[in-house]
């Protein structure tokens, strides 16, 4: 059985869910970008773009996306900024070919026992400083329900 807990701040949203799977198995799913469309609760991730498994901070993986906020189809480069095997993986997202403007996605895994893991997903836009981007009042572009949907899809994929 899973439980959801949520917390929201001014510049980030974190959702947490207990998933009945070992942290190692969850980490394997999260570090393979090909899985991201399957677990995306926002409906914006379409597919990976010939990307290898995430292996370390500094890796960059490209995703094919679709969203009204970008006028339809677009691509993102995702710069890995957090990586601790079976514990943590996170990336800052940017339109393809550009540097990240400051928002990031971080998954934190906390084993509860051999077959159960508390998974937190944080969407954090606290590092966005571009006044033009902030003036568009886009943040948060994704909401708590969409993040919870991502964790539910992750749990289902592992179930």
C-alpha positions as CSV (number, residue, x, y, z in Angstrom):
1,X,0.0,0.0,0.0
2,X,1.2,3.5,-0.9
3,X,0.7,6.7,0.9
4,X,1.1,10.2,-0.5
5,X,2.4,13.2,1.4
6,X,2.9,16.6,-0.2
7,X,4.5,19.9,0.7
8,X,4.6,23.1,-1.2
9,X,6.8,26.2,-0.9
10,X,7.0,29.4,-2.8
11,X,9.6,28.1,-5.3
12,X,9.3,24.3,-5.2
13,X,6.8,21.5,-5.0
14,X,7.7,18.1,-3.5
15,X,5.5,15.0,-3.5
16,X,6.3,11.8,-1.7
17,X,5.0,8.3,-2.1
18,X,6.0,4.9,-0.8
19,X,6.6,2.5,-3.7
20,X,6.7,-1.3,-3.1
21,X,10.0,-1.9,-4.9
22,X,13.7,-1.8,-3.9
23,X,15.5,1.5,-4.4
24,X,17.8,-0.1,-6.8
25,X,14.9,-1.1,-9.2
26,X,13.4,2.4,-9.0
27,X,16.8,4.0,-9.7
28,X,17.2,1.8,-12.7
29,X,13.9,3.0,-14.1
30,X,14.6,6.7,-13.4
31,X,18.1,6.7,-14.9
32,X,16.9,5.4,-18.3
33,X,15.5,8.3,-20.1
34,X,13.5,6.0,-22.4
35,X,11.2,5.4,-19.3
36,X,10.5,9.1,-18.7
37,X,7.5,9.3,-21.1
38,X,6.0,6.3,-19.3
39,X,6.2,7.9,-15.9
40,X,5.5,11.6,-16.8
41,X,2.3,12.8,-15.1
42,X,2.3,16.1,-17.0
43,X,1.7,14.7,-20.5
44,X,4.6,16.8,-21.9
45,X,7.3,14.2,-22.3
46,X,6.9,12.4,-25.7
47,X,10.1,10.3,-25.9
48,X,13.8,10.3,-25.4
49,X,16.1,11.3,-28.3
50,X,18.7,8.6,-28.6
51,X,19.9,9.0,-25.1
52,X,22.0,6.7,-22.9
53,X,21.4,5.8,-19.3
54,X,22.2,8.5,-16.8
55,X,25.5,7.6,-15.1
56,X,26.9,10.7,-13.4
57,X,26.6,14.4,-12.7
58,X,27.4,16.3,-15.9
59,X,25.6,13.9,-18.2
60,X,23.1,15.5,-20.6
61,X,20.1,13.7,-22.1
62,X,17.7,15.1,-24.7
63,X,13.9,14.6,-24.6
64,X,11.2,15.2,-27.2
65,X,8.4,17.2,-25.7
66,X,5.1,18.7,-26.5
67,X,3.4,21.6,-24.7
68,X,1.1,24.5,-25.4
69,X,3.5,26.8,-23.4
70,X,6.1,26.1,-26.1
71,X,3.8,26.2,-29.1
72,X,3.7,22.4,-29.6
73,X,6.6,20.1,-30.2
74,X,10.1,21.0,-28.8
75,X,13.2,19.4,-27.4
76,X,14.9,19.8,-24.0
77,X,18.5,19.2,-22.9
78,X,18.5,17.9,-19.3
79,X,21.7,18.5,-17.4
80,X,22.3,16.0,-14.6
81,X,23.1,17.9,-11.4
82,X,22.5,15.2,-8.8
83,X,23.5,11.6,-8.9
84,X,24.0,9.2,-6.0
85,X,23.4,5.6,-7.0
86,X,20.2,4.1,-5.7
87,X,19.5,7.3,-3.7
88,X,19.3,10.4,-5.8
89,X,19.0,11.6,-9.4
90,X,18.2,15.1,-10.6
91,X,18.5,17.3,-13.7
92,X,18.1,20.9,-14.7
93,X,16.0,21.3,-17.9
94,X,16.7,23.7,-20.8
95,X,15.4,24.2,-24.3
96,X,17.7,22.1,-26.6
97,X,21.0,23.8,-27.3
98,X,20.7,26.3,-24.4
99,X,21.9,26.4,-20.8
100,X,19.4,25.7,-18.0
101,X,17.5,28.8,-16.9
102,X,17.1,27.5,-13.3
103,X,14.4,24.9,-12.8
104,X,15.2,21.3,-11.9
105,X,13.7,17.9,-11.1
106,X,15.0,15.8,-8.3
107,X,14.1,12.2,-7.3
108,X,15.2,11.2,-3.8
109,X,15.0,7.5,-2.8
110,X,14.9,6.4,0.8
111,X,14.8,2.6,1.4
112,X,12.3,1.6,4.1
113,X,13.1,-2.1,3.9
114,X,14.3,-4.5,1.1
115,X,11.1,-4.1,-1.0
116,X,9.8,-0.7,-0.1
117,X,11.1,2.8,-0.8
118,X,10.0,6.3,0.0
119,X,10.3,8.3,-3.2
120,X,10.2,12.1,-3.3
121,X,9.9,14.1,-6.5
122,X,10.8,17.8,-6.2
123,X,10.1,20.4,-8.9
124,X,12.2,23.4,-7.9
125,X,12.4,26.7,-9.8
126,X,14.2,28.7,-7.1
127,X,17.3,29.3,-9.3
128,X,15.3,31.0,-12.1
129,X,16.6,34.6,-12.1
130,X,15.9,35.8,-15.7
131,X,13.6,38.7,-15.3
132,X,12.0,38.2,-18.7
133,X,11.2,34.6,-17.9
134,X,9.9,35.4,-14.4
135,X,7.7,38.2,-15.9
136,X,5.9,35.5,-18.0
137,X,4.5,34.2,-14.7
138,X,4.9,30.6,-15.8
139,X,6.0,29.1,-12.5
140,X,4.9,26.7,-11.4
141,X,4.4,25.3,-14.8
142,X,3.5,21.9,-13.3
143,X,1.3,21.3,-10.3
144,X,1.3,18.9,-7.3
145,X,-1.3,16.7,-9.0
146,X,0.9,16.2,-12.1
147,X,3.9,15.3,-9.9
148,X,1.8,12.9,-7.9
149,X,0.7,11.4,-11.2
150,X,4.4,10.8,-12.1
151,X,5.0,8.9,-8.8
152,X,1.8,6.9,-9.4
153,X,3.0,5.9,-12.9
154,X,6.4,5.1,-11.6
155,X,4.8,2.8,-9.0
156,X,2.6,1.2,-11.6
157,X,5.6,0.6,-13.9
158,X,7.4,-1.2,-11.1
159,X,4.3,-3.1,-10.0
